[in-house]
Amino acid sequence: MAYCTLSDVRAYLKFNASETGDDAIITGLIPHAKAIIDGYCKTTFEASTDSVRYFDAPSQAIESALFPSSSYWMGEQYRVLNFDTWCCQITSVVNGNGVTIPSTEYVKNPRNGTPFYSIMLKRSSTYAFDYDETPENAIAVTARFSYSITAPDVIHESAVELTAHLYSQRLTIGNESGVGDNGAVLTPRGIPATVLAYLAPYRSVTLWR
């Protein structure tokens, strides 16, 4: 999903109702702004539907063989399933042998908010991240794999400003300067400083990078 709408950008640019000639251009730039934001932050901020991702099953047998003297590897690590991207809502977790792990059997990390980067089986749980033949891609997680279900306000504002910025660059060609309607020279510019400031907190280092 896009992080902003045509009407959002039109309002930001202060277009009146009759100025619709460039609506198609603006509409085409909105997904480009989203792609720039996602690429800069290395994540996506909105998910309208579930998707399925597959993860290796933590193998206690393999880890115990590699680290025979480590109680951490023998007791803790096999209960943790690390994701490779942010997750904001989990629908189901299914083992490689087809057994669904109920949500009451695990906790999410972090515990008190979203997005999540892993789940951990409770100590009281009788379930395990199991598999039949091989641990690779054995665990199927159906979830909203994104930072949030609906993009945060600051991401929405970033998308609006960035789309407007891309629109303002429409008279430049590649890295060449263009000339505006008023005769002023237009020089291509990078992401606006205000947008970079908005996005900075969302570029934090995460466990899978």
For each residue, the residues with C-beta under 8 A, 3 or more apart:
1: 46 47 48 151
2: 5 30 31 34 159
3: 30 33 34 37 45 46 151 155 156 158 159
4: 8 9 30 33 156 159 160 163
5: 2 8 9 30
6: 9 10 23 26 27 30
7: 10 11
8: 4 5 11 12 156 159 160
9: 4 5 6 12 13 26 30 160 163 164 167
10: 6 7 13 15 19 23 26
11: 7 8 14 15
12: 8 9 160 161 164
13: 9 10 164 167
14: 11
15: 10 11 19 20
16: 19
17: 20
18:
19: 10 15 16 22
20: 15 17 23
21:
22: 19 25 26 167 170
23: 6 10 20 26 27
24: 27 28
25: 22 28 29 167 170
26: 6 9 10 22 23 29 30 163 167
27: 6 23 24 30
28: 24 25 31 32
29: 25 26 32 33 163 166 167
30: 2 3 4 5 6 9 26 27 33 34 159 163
31: 2 28 34 35
32: 28 29 35 36 163 166
33: 3 4 29 30 36 37 159 162 163 166
34: 2 3 30 31 37 38 159
35: 31 32 38 39
36: 32 33 39 40 162 191
37: 3 33 34 40 41 45 155 158 159 162 199
38: 34 35 41 42 43 44 45
39: 35 36 42
40: 36 37 191 199 203
41: 37 38 45 199 202 203
42: 38 39 203 209
43: 38 85 86 146 147 202
44: 38 47 145 146 147
45: 3 37 38 41 146 147 148 151 152 155 202
46: 1 3 146 147 148 149 150 151 155
47: 1 44 50 51 88 89 144 145 146 148 149
48: 1 149
49: 144
50: 47 91 142 143 144
51: 47 142 143 144 145
52: 140 141 142
53: 83 84 85 140 141 143 145
54: 137 138 139 140 141
55: 81 82 83 84 137 138 139 141
56: 135 136 137 138 139
57: 95 96 129 130 131 135 138 139
58: 63 77 78 79 80 81 129 135
59: 62 63 78 131 135
60: 63 64 74 78 128
61: 64 65
62: 59 65 66 135
63: 58 59 60 66 67 73 74 77 78
64: 60 61 67 68 73 74
65: 61 62 68
66: 62 63 73
67: 63 64 70 72 73 74
68: 64 65
69:
70: 67 73 74
71: 74 75 76
72: 67 75 76 77
73: 63 64 66 67 70 76 77 78
74: 60 63 64 67 70 71 78
75: 71 72 78
76: 71 72 73 79 80
77: 58 63 72 73 80
78: 58 59 60 63 73 74 75 128 129
79: 58 76 120 121 123 125 128 129
80: 58 76 77 118 119 120 121
81: 55 58 93 118 119 120 129 139 141
82: 55 117 118 207 208
83: 53 55 86 87 116 117 118 141 145 208
84: 53 55 208
85: 43 53 145 146 208
86: 43 83 115 116 117 145 146 147 206
87: 83 90 115 116 117 141 143 144 145 146
88: 47 114 115 116 143 144 145 146 147 148 149
89: 47 114 143 144 149
90: 87 93 103 108 116 119 141 142 143
91: 50 142 143 144
92: 100 140 141 142
93: 81 90 100 101 103 106 119 139 140 141 142
94: 98 99 100 101 139 140 141 142
95: 57 98 99 100 101 127 128 129 130 131 138 139
96: 57 130 131 132 133 134 135 138 139
97: 130 131 132
98: 94 95
99: 94 95 127 130
100: 92 93 94 95
101: 93 94 95 105 106 121 127 129
102: 105 127
103: 90 93 106
104:
105: 101 102 121 122 125 127
106: 93 101 103 119 120 121 122 125 127
107: 111 119 120 122
108: 90 111 116 118 119
109: 116 117 118 119 120
110: 113 116 117
111: 107 108
112:
113: 110
114: 88 89 147 148
115: 86 87 88 146 147 148
116: 83 86 87 88 90 108 109 110 119
117: 82 83 86 87 109 110 206 207 208
118: 80 81 82 83 108 109 207
119: 80 81 90 93 106 107 108 109 116
120: 79 80 81 106 107 109
121: 79 80 101 105 106 125 127 128 129
122: 105 106 107 125
123: 79
124:
125: 79 105 106 121 122
126:
127: 95 99 101 102 105 106 121 130
128: 60 78 79 95 121
129: 57 58 78 79 81 95 101 121 138 139
130: 57 95 96 97 99 127 138
131: 57 59 95 96 97 134 135 138 139
132: 96 97 138
133: 96
134: 96 131 138
135: 56 57 58 59 62 96 131 138
136: 56
137: 54 55 56
138: 54 55 56 57 95 96 129 130 131 132 134 135
139: 54 55 56 57 81 93 94 95 96 129 131
140: 52 53 54 92 93 94
141: 52 53 54 55 81 83 87 90 92 93 94
142: 50 51 52 90 91 92 93 94
143: 50 51 53 87 88 89 90 91
144: 47 49 50 51 87 88 89 91 149
145: 44 47 51 53 83 85 86 87 88
146: 43 44 45 46 47 85 86 87 88 115 149
147: 43 44 45 46 86 88 114 115 151 152 202
148: 45 46 47 88 114 115 151 152
149: 46 47 48 88 89 144 146
150: 46
151: 1 3 45 46 147 148 155 156 159
152: 45 147 148 155 156
153: 156 157
154: 157 158 198
155: 3 37 45 46 151 152 158 159 198 199 202
156: 3 4 8 151 152 153 159 160
157: 153 154 160 161 198
158: 3 37 154 155 161 162 195 198 199
159: 2 3 4 8 30 33 34 37 151 155 156 162 163
160: 4 8 9 12 156 157 163 164
161: 12 157 158 164 165 192 194 195 198
162: 33 36 37 158 159 165 166 191 192 195
163: 4 9 26 29 30 32 33 159 160 166 167
164: 9 12 13 160 161 167 168
165: 161 162 168 169 189 191 192 195
166: 29 32 33 162 163 169 170
167: 9 13 22 25 26 29 163 164 170
168: 164 165 186
169: 165 166 172 186 188 189
170: 22 25 166 167
171: 178 179 180 186
172: 169 176 177 178 186 187 188
173: 176 178
174: 188
175: 188
176: 172 173 188
177: 172 185 186 187 188
178: 171 172 173 185 186
179: 171 183 184 185 186
180: 171 183 184 185 186
181:
182:
183: 179 180
184: 179 180
185: 177 178 179 180
186: 168 169 171 172 177 178 179 180
187: 172 177
188: 169 172 174 175 176 177
189: 165 169 192
190:
191: 36 40 162 165 195 196
192: 161 162 165 189 195 196
193: 196 197
194: 161 197 198
195: 158 161 162 165 191 192 198 199
196: 191 192 193 199 200
197: 193 194 200
198: 154 155 157 158 161 194 195
199: 37 40 41 155 158 195 196 202 203
200: 196 197 203
201: 204
202: 41 43 45 147 155 199
203: 40 41 42 199 200
204: 201
205: 209
206: 86 117 209
207: 82 117 118
208: 82 83 84 85 117
209: 42 205 206
